[in-house]
């Protein structure tokens, strides 16, 4: 209708205001029935709404009743006077004060004027700034039978004596009808419960290892989006029954059902039985996905005991759905709500009876019947259930109390999708019941967890820096993950993606589809979107131009031509960096660094990028947080062809230490290693083992006997070594695919304290004893020993490693032997304790540094800079070249590390080695 007026819902009707400020009120009687019960009024109550407007002209007309009964038609037109519009309709009453207040308020919102109520509507014309509403209730009401009889009689009279209609009146009536239809559709969109509902019910048998609340607790729901938005065909819908349950009112859902059904419902053949066959007590998770013809949607979740009977579960389901869908008066607390009609369980017959499809083009895809979610649900006035004609394809199961909900899932799981269905009656009013059809989907491929490093909310995304999304699955073999940048697909079926330069400024989204044999995952998709767009990679001075020759592409599989590249890197644990942030300003080590630059969400992706640029064959890392290893390093490096493991420091879980060492190796160069061969040795265990082995003291390792005697005299030192320090030594033997030679790789991180040089020397002695054992056990294999030794090139530790001997008179090593205390006053009188000589036997291989000249520093903070990190190799290797390191001049423009361009407070070391001298 041209120049159609604005409209607004009023109580149970719609008010429209035309340009000349006239007011039309269209009642919605079925939505006002709840007021009848308060006054015990019958269904034939007459509602009179009088709208008085002080203006030059008032016009109003009602063409039809929304309850499909003819309403009185009234038309009034009078200049310079106050007139009223009266509409009579059945099953309506708005006599309560609450309803009248609501109507006055909504008309006020519609026309922008104050609303008051007057007993006498024929009073003097009100001022222009006010509108008067009078509400009157006539009659005592009729019974339901009387209502039906009067309705039939009235329809008959209208058919016999139809009013004479002129062309002008017909055009005017058509315009009024169009206006009414538009207002009604708008109102129904706001009151979607008046539309038929349908959907599917998903049943999952949850093992004891799966949290029933996994959908809320194990997924980043705050970043969850509609997977349908990323389909190639934008009109098709996918995901949990084709809608976005986490975002109401999404305009993207506004499409007809026959355009979207194909993507999320299809038959799945049960070639494999994915129902777990065990007797463990479990829970059944039930999710009901509902939608209606107005594209409204909702989800209902329940968790039931597996032994509960089907009829009890269906009754509980009916109660939950009525709370969401029904508009009947709520029952008082303490009174159990009993449904007049129970839900029905249906099973598809063996011989399918062909029926007329609601969507005629889908008969070869989906069986169309009452229980099909794409069939139109029916609203009946009777309390009966499913008609025989509509349910001809399905047969009713009456023995639902004889088997449990778990038995139902077992039965359904062995059949094709669509074998079982449920019809749930929902009472819309005192005499209207809507039967909601639900298809049973037993144990579909399910996503139980979604994770990425940090979170979809916080992680910083950089070009040329890989991202990994990890997915937990139930009743599925794999997950297909598709990546989108700015809405365009950039990577298909890969859990790892490296953004490119063209992705900068775009937001990344992943669409996850769980798969298994016989099930294509349609209807089970989920999508998640990163909050931060892809950023340009900042300049990293450690890479270019300083190490350009080490970041060119390498062909690791080239026979006998590629050297063995080793990387060692202390990546600064977030546990240590975040602890520093909380300190007082005077005690901070990283006070120079901005908070945004020191958080792990930014630092560790840049560190990962640097590590991958080197294309190392062996990568030894120190100060690795457990969550950084699990969420970033392991999945990303695994995706790039590495294998590795993590060893955490700390005496026990109560120590609070959540960082340690990690070692990786390229599977392009080395064979895969079994988990038992990835060894972790704690120093306290090695001390206890070697100090108590009297036979070992009589071998070439006689130095160990002197260490044992020292510890017997120095109780505090023994206490520190045995009970206070939780450092670890990693050892793994790798087999080169190209040459079939074995390599023993070790990685460690020693105690940091500057007054504990003697502690570090004793630890290194014990570590080398363990390395010798494994060196001999593996046919005297070559050795590579990396780590942060927290020792300078002139320290006793490096003297012992490279020169094999530390004299008892070495002041740098032993000067704090009697003064160092773990806690003040704990050392006692130690004047009688003397230092000892430390020496490696001839059986231990000779070690050399991969850096012929020590770097100026490998660790740089505000108050300290020194070389503490090393790559050592046995004499079986030849050092071909080592990567350049930063100088003090390079740090002139930076206060210290870390900073915006340097992600750690240490420098990585890189060296190329070859077998043989």
N, C-alpha and C positions, 0 to 999 in steps of 0.2 A: 504494500500500500504506500502510495506516495506521501511523503512528509509524515511518516508514522511517528507517533508520540513516544517519548521515553516511558519506561515502565519500571515498576518495582513491586516485589512480592509483598502482600499485605495479609498477615495472618494466614488464612486459607485461600487467598485469592490474589488478584493482580490489579493494581491501580495504574491507569495510564492518564497522562496529563497532556492535553493538546495545547496548541500555541495560544488559544484564547483562554487558557487557564480553566477549561472545563475539566471535570473529573469523572472518569468511568471506573466502576468497581466490578470486577468479574470474580465471582465466588469460586472457591475450590472446595466443595463440600466434603469430599472424602478425606481431606487433610484436617478437617475441623471436627471430625467425629469424636475426638477424644474429649471435647468439651461437653458433649451430650451426657456422658456418664456422670458428670458432676451434678447435673440437674435432673437426671433420670428422664431425659427427653427422648421421644421416639424418633424414628427415621424421617418422619414427614414434617418435622419442625420447619417453620418458615422463618427465614432470616431477612430482615429489612435493613438495608444500609442506606442512610440518607446523607448525602454530601451537599452541604450548602456553601456556595461560593459567592462572595460579594463582588460581582462584576457585571458587565453589561449583558452577557449572554451565557447560559448554561445549557449544555446538551448532553444527553447520555442515552445509551442504548445497549441492551444485552441481547445477543442473537441466539445464544445456546447455553445449555447447562453442561458443565464438565462431567456430570454423572450420567450423561447420555439420556437425560430426561428433559423434556421441553420446559423451559422456564418462561415465566410471564415476560412478555415484551413490553417495555414501557419507553416512551419517548416524550420528553418534555422540552419545551423551548419557550423562553420568556425573557424579554428584554427588561433590564433594570429591576429585576426582582430576584428573590431567593427561591430556587426550585430544588426538588429532590429527585434522586434516582432510586428506584426500588427494584430489587431483584429477589425473586422467590425461588428457592431451590430446595431439593430434598436432602435429607441426611446432613443438615448443617445447623450449627448453632454457635453463635459468637457472643453469647450473652454474658459470659464471665467478664469481670472487671479486668482481668489480666489480658484477655483477648482484645477488649476495647482499647486498652492502653497501647497494646502492640500496634493496632490499626492506626490509631492517632499518630503514633511516633513514625510509622512507616510512610504515612501520607505526608507528614511534616518533612521527612527526608526527601520525598519525591518532589514536592512543590516548593519547598523552602519556606513554609509558613507555619505559624503556631496553630495547634489544633486544640479545641476545647469542646466540651460536650454540653448541650442545652436540652432541657426537658421539652421545651416548646420550639419546634423547628420553624414555626410561622411567626417568630418574633421579627422585630425590625431588622432590616438587612444589616448584616455585620460589616465591620470595616474590612477593607481590602486585605489587611494583614492577618485575617483569621479564617479558619475553616471549621464548620460545625459538623459533627457526626452524631447521629442518633441511631441506636441499635435497639431493635424491638424483637421479642420472641412471641410468636402467635401459635396457638394450638397446643394440645397436650401430646401429640405425636401418635403414630400408628405402629402397628406390629409389622414384622417383616412380610408376612403374607399379605396384609392390607397394602403395603407399599408396592409389592409386585403386581397385585390386582389393579391398583390405581394406575400404575405405569402402563400396563397392557391396555387398559381401557382408554387412557389418554392418547396412546399411540394410535389406537383404532379410530378414535374420533378425528384425529388430525388427518388420517389417511382418507376418511370418508368426506370430511368437509375441509379441504385444503383452502387456505385463504387466497384470494385473488391477488396475483402478483403482477405488477406493471414492470416494464423494462427498466424504468428509472429505479424502482424499488429493488429489482433484482441486482442491478449493478451496485447499488448502495449496500445491499446485503452481502454481496460477494466481497466488497472491500472490508466490511465489518468482520466477515468470516476470516479473511486473510490476516487482519490485525489480531483477531483473537487467537488464531493458530500460532502466529509468531510469538505472542505473549505466553501462550501455553508451553511452547517448546522451550522458550527461555526459562520458564519456571521449572520445567521438568529437568533441565540440566542442573538446576540448583537443588532439585529434590530427586536425585537419581534413584533413590530407593523405590520409586514408583515404577521403574522399569524392571523387566524380568531379569533375573540373575542366573548365571550358569558358570561352569568352570571345571576344575579337576581337583581331585584329592590325592596328594602324594604321601605314600606311606613308606617309612624307612625303618628297617630294623637296625638299631644302633648298637654296635659292639661296646663293651665296657670301656674301651679306650677312647671313644668319641663322646665329647661333651654334648648333651642334648641341646644346649644353647649355642652351638657352633655358629649358627647363622648370625647371631648378634655379637658374639665375643671373639670370633676368630677371623672376621672379615672387616676390612676398612669401609664400613657402610656409609661413612660420611663422604666418601669419594666414589660411591657407586652411582652409575648412570644407566640409562636405558640402552640395552644392547641393540635394540631395533634401529637406533639412530645411525648405526654403522654398517647396516646391511647394504649390499650393492643396489638392491631395489629399495628405495626409501619408503615405498608404500607397504612393504612387507614387514611383519612384526616378528620378533623372536623374544627369547628370554622366558622368564617364569610365567608361562601362559600369555606372553605377548604384551605385557604392559609393564610400566615402571611403578612398582609398589611403593617406592620410597619417595616419590615426588607427585603429589596429588595435583590435578589440574594441568597436567602436561599437555600442551596443545599438539605435541607430536603423536599423541594417541588418537587424535580425532580422525579416524579413518574407518571405513566400513569393515565389518568382520570378514567379508569374503575376500578382501584384499590382503588380509594379514594372516589368515588361518594357516596357509600352506607352510609357513616357516616354523611353526611351533607345535604342530600336531601331525604325526604320521605314525603308521604302524611300525612297531619294532618287534622283530621276530626273535624268539627266545632260543637262539642256537646254543647259548651257554646259560647255565643256571647260576646266577650271581647271588642267590640267596644263601647266606652262610649256614652250613649244616652243622650245628653244634647245640649243646644243651645249656650253654651258659645263660644265666639270667640276663635279660637285656630289656631295653625300653623301646617302645615304638613311637617314633616321631611322626606326627600327622600335620601336614600343611595343606590348607584349603585355599586355592587360588580362585577368586571370584571376579567376574566382570559382567557388565550388562550392556545393553544396546546403546547406552549413552556414553560408553567408554569409561565409565567409572570403574574402579577396581579396589580390591582390598584383599588382605591375607589374614587367615586365622590359623594360629598355631596351637597344637596340643601335644602333650607327651603322656602316653598311656602305658600301663603295665602290659607286657606281652601276653600275659595269661587272661586278660580281661576279655569277656565275651563280646561278640560283634554287636549284639543288640544294645549293650550298655555303652559301647563306644559310639554308636550311631546316635543314641539319645543324648549323650554329652555333646556330640557334634551339633545336633539340632539346637540345643540350648545356646551354644556359643554363637551359632549363626543367627538365631532369633535376636540375640542381644545387639547384633550388628545391623540386621536388616529389618526387623519388625518395627512397626510404628504403633503397636498396641500399647495400652497403659502398662507401665512397669509394675511388677508385683512387689509387694512390700518385703523387706528383708525378713528372713526367718521362715517364709512360706516357700515351699518348693514348687517350682513351676512345672506343671504336668502338661505335655502337649496332647491335644485332642487327636492328632493323627501322627503316627510314628513313621520314621524314615523307612524306606524300602530298599533292599539290596537286590540288584538284578544281575542275571548272568545271560550272556548271549547264547541264543539257541544254536544248535549244530547246523540246522538248515536255515539259512538267512532268508527272510521274507523281504522281497524288494519293496521299498516304499518311495513315496514322492519326496524328493529332497528339498529342504528349504533353500539350499544352494544347489541348483540343478547341475552345475558343472563339477560337483565334488563327490558324486555317487561312487566313483571309483577309488576315492581316497578315504573317506570317512563314512561310517554307517550313520545315517540320519534317523534319529528317533528322539524320543523324549529325553533320553539320558545322554545324548550327544551334546557337548558343551556349545556346539555351533548351531544347534537347533534352537528355535525360539521357545523359551520357557512359557508355560501357560499359567494364567491366573484364573482360578475358578471360584464360583460363589459357593460351591458345595464343599463339604469336608471329605470328599472322596479323593482317591489318589490318582493312579495312572489309568487312563482308558485302555481297553484291550486293543483298540485300533492303533493307538500311538505306541504301545509297548509290544507290538507283535514280534519284533525282532529279538526281544529280550524276555526271559521268563523270570518270574519272581521267586526268590529263595525265602522260604518260610522258616527254615530251621536255623536262624541266625544266632540263637542262644546256645546252639549245640557245639559251636566251635569258636575259638578265640580269634582275636584280631591278627595274631601272628599266623594262625592257620590260613586266614583269608589272604594274607600277603604271600604265603607260600604257594597257595593255589594260583593266585593271579600272576605270580612271577613265572610260572611254568607255561603261561598262555601268552598269546599276542596281546599287545595293547588294545584296549577296548573290550576285553572279555567281560569285565565286571563294571558295574555302574551303580550309582546310588541316587535315589530321589528323596530330597529332604523337603518336607512341607513347612512353610513359614507362614504364620498367621499375620496377614497385613492389617487386618481389622477384625471386628467381631464376627464378620460374615464373609471375609475374603481370605483365601489361602493361596499362596504362590508355591508351586513345586519347583525346587531348584535342582536341576540335573547336574550330576558330578560324575565324571569319568574317573575310574580308579587307576592310578599310575603307581604300580608297586616297585619300589627300590630302583628308581631310575638312576642314571649316572649323576652323582651328586658332588658338588664342590664343597668341601668342609672347611677349607682355610685358604686365604689369599694373603701373600706377604711379599714385600720388597724391602730392600735395605732402608732402614729408617722407617719410612712410611710414605704413602702416597701424598701425605700432607706436607712433609718437611723436606724430603730429599731434594737436593739441588741436582739438576740435570744439565750435563755439559755435552757438547758435540764431541765425537770421537771417544766417548767414555761409555762403556757398556752398562746396560741395565738388565736386571733379571727379575722376573716375577715367578715366585714359587707357589705351587698349588697343592693342597691336600685333597685327596679324592676318596670317595666311597662308592662301591659298585661301578667302578670305571677302571680302565686300563691305562689311559693317558689323557692328557688335556691338550687340546689344540689352542694355542694362544696366537691371536692376530693383533698386530700393532697398527695404530692409526696416529698420524701426525696432522693436526688441524683438520681432522675428519677424513683424511685420505689414507688408504691402506699403504703401509710402507714395509711391512714384514709379515710373512704368512707362516703360521705353524712353527713358531720358535719361541722358547721361553726367555731368550736373550736377544736384545736389540741394542745396537750402537747408533745413536742419533748422528745424523750427518749435518753438514753445514746448511743444507736447505731446510732442515728442521728447526733452525734457530728461531726463537720467537713463537713457536707453535706449542700447543698443549698435546701431550701424548695420552693415548687411551689404549687399553688392552681389552679385547673381547675373548673370554675364556669359554671353550666348549668342551665338556667332559665326554669322552668316547669310550665305547667298548664294542666288541664284536656283536653285530646285530642291532646296535643302537647308534644312530647318527648324532645324538646329543641335542637334537632340536627340542626346544622347550626348556632346556636346562642351561642355556647360556647365561653368563653374567659379564658385566663390563665395569671397569674401574678406570678412573681418570686421575692423572697426576695434577696436583694443584699448580705447581710452578712450571712455566714454559721452559723450553730448552734454551740454555745460555751459551754464548760464545766462550770457547775455552780460553782462560786467561794465559798470558805469556808465562811459560815456565822456564826460567833461565838455566836450570840444571840440564834441560834437554837440548835446547837450541839457542845459540850455535855451539855450545860447549861440547855436546856429545852427538853431533850430527852423524858421525860415522857409526854410531851404535844404534841408531833408530831407523836405518834403512832396512828394507825387507830381507829376511833370511830364509833360505830353503833348508830347513833342518834335516830333511830326509836325503839330502845329497850325500852320496856315499864317500866317506873318507876325506871330504873337502871342507866340511864345516867344523870349526872348533867347538869346544864345550863352553858355553857361556854361563857364568855364575853371577847371581845377583844377591847381595846382602843389604838389608834395609831395616833400620829401626823406624817404625812408622808412627811413633808417639801414641800411646794408648789414650783413648778418650777418657778412661778412668783417671789417668794422671792429669790430663789437660783440664778436665772439668773440675777436678779437685782444686786446681790452682785458681780457677775463676772465683771460687768461693772464699779464697783467702783474703786477708786484709791487704790493702794496697802495698804496704811496705814489705810484705812477705811474698808477693806474687813474682813468679819467674817469667810469666808471659804477659806482663802488664802492657807491653808495647802492642800487643796483638788485639785487633778488634774482635768483639764477640762473634760477629757473623763469619769471621775468617777462621776461628778456632773450633767451631762446632764440627762434629764428625760428619754431619750431613753434607758439608762442603769439602772438608779436608780429605776424607778417605776416598771419595770418587776420583779426586785429582791424583791421589797416590796410586790408585788402581790404574788410571790412565798411564802414569809414568812407568809402572811395572810392565804393562803390556807393550809399551813402546820398545823396551829393551829386548823383548822376545827371548828371555832367558831360558836355558834348559834346566837350570836348578835355581830356585828362588828360596832364600832363607830370610824369614821375617822375624823381628822381635817387637815386643810391646803390642801385641795383637789382642784386641778385645774379643771376647767370646762372640758377642753379637755381630761384630764386624766380620769375623771369620765366617759365621754361619749365614749371615744375610747378604754379604757382599763378596768377599774374597773367594770363598769356596765355590758358590754357584757361578760366579763370573769366570773364574779361572778354569773351572771344570768345563764350562761352555767353550772355552778357548783351547781345550785339549790338554789340561793339566790334571794331575792327581796330587793329593796332598792330605796332610793331617795337622791337627792342632794339639798342643800340650799346654795345659794351664798351670800357672804357678800357684803357690799357696799351699799351706799345710792341710787345710780342709775347707769345707764350705763356709765355716764360721769365720775364716780369716778375712773374708770380704774382697779377696783378690780375684779379679775377673779378666786377667790378661795373661798372656804367655807367648809361646813361640809357635810359628807355623812354617812348615817346609813343603814346597811344591816341586814337581818335576814334570817335564813335558813327555806326554805319551807318544809323541812323534819320535822321540829319541830313545826313551827308556821303556822297558816292559812294565806292565802293571804290577803293582806290589800288593800282596795280601795284607789284610789289616793286622794280623799278628806280627808281621815283620816290620810294621811301623812302630818303633820302640820309643818309649818315654822313660827316662831314668831320673828319679829325684836325687838330689845331692845328699840328702839326709840318709836315704836308703843305701846309697853307695858308700858313705862313710861307715855306717853300721856294718856293712858287709865286709869291707876291706880292713877295717880296724880290728875286727874280731877274728880274721882269718890268720891264725898263727903260721900256717904252712906258707902263706904268701910272704910272710916276713923273712923267710929263709931263702927266697928266690932272689932274682936280680932286683926286685923291688924292695930292697932292704930299707929304703927311705920311708916306706910305710910303717915300719916298726918304730922309727924315730918319731913319726907323726903320732902314733898311738901313745907313746910315752909322754909326748908333749901334752896331749889331751888329758892324760891321767893327772898331770900336774896342774893343768889349767882348766878347772871345772867350768868357769864362765865361758871360755872359748868353746868347750865341748857342748855346753848348753845352747850356745848360739848356733853352732853347726848342725846339731841334732834336732833342735826344737823351734828355732826361730826363723830360719831361712827356707823358703819354699821353692827355690830355683830348680830348673829342670834342664836336662840334656836330651836332645832329640838325636836319634841315630836311625838311619835307614840305608840298606844296601840296594843299590840300583844296578840294573843290567842294561848295558848299552845295546840297542837293537842292531846298530851298524857293525860294531866290532865284537859283540858278545863278551865284553869285558865288564867286570864288576867294579863299582865305585862305592866306597863307604862315605856317606855324607853325614855331617854332624852340625848341630845348630844349638847355640845357648846364649843366655843373657846373664851376666854375673852381677854380684852385689854392687851397689852404686857408691857406698859410703867412702869418702876420701881418706878416712882414718882406718880403713879395714883392708889395707893392701895385703896383709898376712892372711886374711880370710880368703881373699881372691886367689892367692897363690896356692893355698891348700885345696881349694875347690878345683883349680885347674889341674893340679896333680892327680886328684881322684878321677876327673873327667878323662884324662889321657890314659889312665889305667883301664877304664872301661873301653876306650877306643882301641887300645891294643888287643884286648880280648876279642873284639869283633873283627879287627884287622886280621888276626891269625885264623879265626874261624872261617873267614871268607877268602882263604887262599892268598893271604897277604895282599889284599886288594888295595889299590890306590885310595888315598884319603883326601877329603875336602872338609875343612873345619871353618865354619863361618860364625859370626856372632858379634854382639856388643859386649866386649869384655870389661867395659868401664875402666880401662887401663891405658895409660899413655905408652908410646913406643919405648920409653926409657924405664918403664915400670918393671917390677920383679916378675909379673905375669908374662910379659913379652920376652924377658930375659930367659925365663924357664922354657917357653915354647920354642924360641928360635935358637937359643944357645944351650938348652937342655940342662942348665945348672943355675942355681941361686945360692950364693954363699950365705952362711949364717951372719956374716958381717955386713950384709947389704942393708944399709940404713933405711933406704926408701921402702923396703919391704917390711922390716921388723921393728921400726921405731915406735909403733903404737901397740906392740904385742901386749904390753902390761898395762896400758892406759885406756885402750878402747873398751867401752862398756855399752852394752845394748840399752841399759837403763842406768841412770846416774846412781852411783853407789853400789852397783851390783857386782863389780869386779873383785873387790876385796884386795888383800895384800898379795901382790904377784911379783915381788922383787926377786924371788928365788927361781922364777921361770926364765929359761934361756932359749934363745933362738936356735934353729937347726939348719943344716944344709938340706936343700931339696935338689934331687937329681933324677933324670930319666935314665932307664937302663938302655943298653945298646939295642935291645929288641924292639924298642919303640921307634917308628919311622921318623926320619928327619922332616921337619916342616919348614916351609918358606912362605913369605908373604907375596900376594899377587901384586902388591904395589912395592916396587923396588925402593922408591923414596916415599916415605910416609906423607900423606896429604897434610896441608897446613892445619886443617881441622876437619872432623866429620860431625861434630856436635857444636852448636853455636847458640848460646842463650845470652841474656844481657850481662850476667856476671861471670860467665865462663865460656871458653872456647878451647877445644882440644880434639885430638884424634883418639877415638875410643872404639871404632868399628874396624873389623878386619875380615879379609878372606885369606885363609891359609890353605896350602896344598902340600901334599907329600912330594918327595923328590921324583916320583914317577911321572909328574906332570911337567910341562913346559909352559911358562906364561908367555902368551903371544902379545897381548896388549891389555891395558887396563884403562878404564874411562877416566877422563879428567874430572877434577873436583873443583869446587869453588875456592876462591882465594879471599883473603881479607879485603883486597881491593874491590872484589865483586860485592862484598857486603857493605860497602861504604854507604850506599843509598838506602840500606835497610838497617834498622836498629838491631834486629836479631831474628832468630827463627823460632817458631813458624811465623809466616806473614801472608799477605795476600797472594804471593807468587811462590811460596815455599810451604808445603803442606805439613812438614814435620820439622822437628828441631834437630834432626840428623840428616846427613847426606847419604844417598844410596851409593853403594860400591858395585862396580861391574867389571868383570875380567873375563877374557877369553883364554882358555887353557887347551892344551892338546896332550894326548898320551905320549909318554916317552920323552927323554931329555933331548 
